[in-house]
């Protein structure tokens, strides 16, 4: 038996707005065709009566043509949502490794996102130095921006 990770689904209130955010900020690319799905088969698979949805898959950056996708779907009928929280059971956050955390923080804010907490830098023993910030996309989903730098040893012999 073997498995391969193929996509992560985010249910949106406005799929076009949310997909546009991930395209502008992180360079995700649409994998066409757009999806406009409905029917008994979808209701049976999802256990959602009269299921009908629209959306798109977005190729995540860094993995080439076979990279997993972020599946952004909007159901015609949606349920109320509890606000996402970093410690709420279920999907906690999406993480993107970036080359400049402060620049990406500004990009998220400029594209209708918001902050969750502060930008921090911390040494993780044996791993490196991480700079990270937790943010929210326009629909409140939590995004972790992370940048890793190698540990250096002052005065070490080369």
HELIX and SHEET records of a PDB file:
HELIX    1   1 UNK A   15  UNK A   26  1                                  12    
HELIX    2   2 UNK A   40  UNK A   46  1                                   7    
HELIX    3   3 UNK A   64  UNK A   66  5                                   3    
HELIX    4   4 UNK A  101  UNK A  110  1                                  10    
SHEET    1   A 4 UNK A   7  UNK A  11  0                                        
SHEET    2   A 4 UNK A  69  UNK A  75  1                                        
SHEET    3   A 4 UNK A  52  UNK A  59 -1                                        
SHEET    4   A 4 UNK A  29  UNK A  38 -1                                        
SHEET    1   B 4 UNK A  94  UNK A  97  0                                        
SHEET    2   B 4 UNK A 142  UNK A 149  1                                        
SHEET    3   B 4 UNK A 128  UNK A 136 -1                                        
SHEET    4   B 4 UNK A 114  UNK A 115 -1                                        
SHEET    1   C 4 UNK A  94  UNK A  97  0                                        
SHEET    2   C 4 UNK A 142  UNK A 149  1                                        
SHEET    3   C 4 UNK A 128  UNK A 136 -1                                        
SHEET    4   C 4 UNK A 120  UNK A 124 -1                                        
END                                                                             
